[in-house]
Amino acid sequence: MSKPCIEVAVGVLLQADGKVLLGSRPADKPWPGWWELPGGKIEPGEDVLQALVRELREELDITVTQAQPWVTYTHEYPKNFVKLYFCLVRGWEGTPRSMEGQELAWVDPAGPLSVGPVLPATEPPLKWLQLPERYLITQIQEPARLAGYLQQLEHALQQGVALVQFREPEWAARADAEFSLHQAFLQVVNLCHRYRARCLVNSVHPESWWDHADGVHLRSVDAQALAERHHDTLTSVPALKQGLIGVSAHQAADIDVARRLQADFLVLGHVLDTPSHPGQPGMGWAHFSELAGLAGRPVYAIGGQSAQTLPIARQHGAHGIAGIRALLDTPPA
């Protein structure tokens, strides 16, 4: 007999300092005393945002003024499935206060948390909130450009970029590339660490490099090969278990592979027309939103992205934006 599935709208209320609001479950409800994000069941005839606004008014006595879809995530409990429509809430009127006898607390998702225990379905979004909104991808291309690029990268790190992907297929294709490119990779990693930023390495580069980075970003073709080689588990790939796993996705099949590999996030696109894909039209925001809703984890939009498109990306379910050129000169968030 299959378990019932409950659909729930969940509000991730964010303060300017990055803290998020948690509430304890009342004594007369399942899992009493456990802490969770506020929200509740979606009623017949409601869409997600309508349910969110109603639930937060009833539960916290606030009026939501700024909210956008974020991640749709299904969690299995012993007696049922819960499909959680997490929405980022950055604007509201009123001061959140307990309307149902629950305790409330603003917590730093990077922890350690000042309250607990936390419901199992609340743990993933607290982890996802630690991902920055901007994901910079390198494009050095050749040894002669390295010194200048490192200056640009340092400026971007000073401006708040906190997640970088080392990806140099053009340089890797050079006959004399391996030693010089590996040295460049280490310099980029060290520079990122100096500013407490994380640096992932793209799977176009040797697997032996993965241990020196803060994770790996898998091209869609490499994600598929890895899933097939390791039978959809990561138990025999120690380097993957040590850091973040990002996956590039272009279609629903790529997203399915990323889910099976338990990726931490996706990069989805290209969304808009871009010079790097001449003659290949972007998928557009509507299709991006549709695919992002299948991911079950944060999604970065790529392709024609900049500081100007970030608000649009958020409204279509993106966690943030990824890019090469524009993010080098992006002002602080």
PERA-V633409 format. One record per pair of residues at least 24 apart in sequence whose ideal C-beta (glycine too) atoms are under 7 Angstrom apart, sorted by the first residue. I is the first residue (numbers start at 1). J is the second residue. Records with the same first field share a line. If there is no record, write none. Layout:
I = J + J
//
This chain:
3 = 79 + 80 + 81
4 = 80
5 = 80 + 81 + 83
6 = 41 + 80 + 82
7 = 41 + 42 + 83
8 = 39 + 40 + 41 + 42 + 82 + 83 + 84 + 85
9 = 39 + 40 + 42 + 48 + 51 + 52 + 55 + 85 + 87
10 = 37 + 39 + 84 + 85 + 86 + 87
11 = 37 + 38 + 39 + 52 + 56 + 87 + 89
12 = 37 + 70 + 86 + 87 + 88 + 89 + 125
13 = 89 + 96
14 = 88 + 89 + 90
15 = 106
18 = 108
19 = 106 + 107 + 108
20 = 107 + 109 + 129
21 = 96 + 104 + 106
22 = 105 + 107 + 115
23 = 102 + 103 + 104
24 = 102 + 103
25 = 102
26 = 100 + 101 + 102
31 = 119
34 = 117 + 118 + 119
35 = 115 + 116 + 117 + 118 + 119 + 122
36 = 119 + 122
37 = 122 + 125
48 = 85 + 87
49 = 87
52 = 87
58 = 99
59 = 99 + 100
60 = 96 + 97 + 99
61 = 94 + 97 + 99
62 = 92 + 93 + 94 + 96
63 = 92 + 93 + 94
64 = 89 + 92
65 = 91 + 92 + 93
66 = 90 + 91
68 = 314 + 315
69 = 317
70 = 317 + 319
71 = 125 + 128 + 296 + 297 + 298
72 = 293 + 296
73 = 124 + 296
74 = 296
75 = 120 + 121
82 = 121
84 = 121
86 = 125
128 = 297 + 298
131 = 163 + 265 + 298 + 319
132 = 162 + 163 + 320
133 = 310 + 319 + 320 + 333
134 = 161 + 320 + 321 + 327 + 330
135 = 163 + 165 + 267 + 300 + 320 + 322
136 = 161 + 164 + 327 + 328
137 = 165 + 167 + 322 + 323 + 324
138 = 164 + 165 + 166 + 167 + 168 + 188
139 = 324
140 = 168 + 171 + 184
141 = 170 + 171
142 = 171
143 = 180
146 = 184
150 = 187 + 191
152 = 328
153 = 188 + 191
154 = 191
156 = 327 + 328 + 330
157 = 191 + 192 + 195 + 197
158 = 195
159 = 330 + 331 + 332
160 = 332 + 333
161 = 197 + 327
162 = 197 + 198
163 = 197 + 198
164 = 188 + 192 + 197 + 199
165 = 200 + 202 + 217
166 = 199 + 201 + 202
167 = 202 + 204
169 = 204
172 = 204 + 205
185 = 209
186 = 212
189 = 213
198 = 244
200 = 244 + 246
210 = 239
211 = 239
213 = 243
214 = 243 + 244
215 = 243 + 244 + 245 + 246
216 = 240 + 245
217 = 246
218 = 245 + 246 + 247 + 248
219 = 248
220 = 247 + 248 + 249 + 250 + 254
223 = 247 + 257 + 258 + 261
224 = 257
226 = 261
227 = 257 + 260 + 261
232 = 260
234 = 261 + 262
252 = 291 + 294
255 = 291 + 294 + 295
259 = 296
263 = 297
264 = 297
265 = 297 + 298 + 299 + 300 + 319
266 = 295 + 297 + 299
267 = 300 + 302 + 322
268 = 292 + 299 + 301 + 302
269 = 301 + 302 + 303
270 = 302 + 303
271 = 301 + 302 + 303 + 304
272 = 303 + 304
273 = 304
274 = 303 + 304
285 = 312 + 316
288 = 316
289 = 316 + 317
292 = 316 + 317 + 318
293 = 317
307 = 331
//
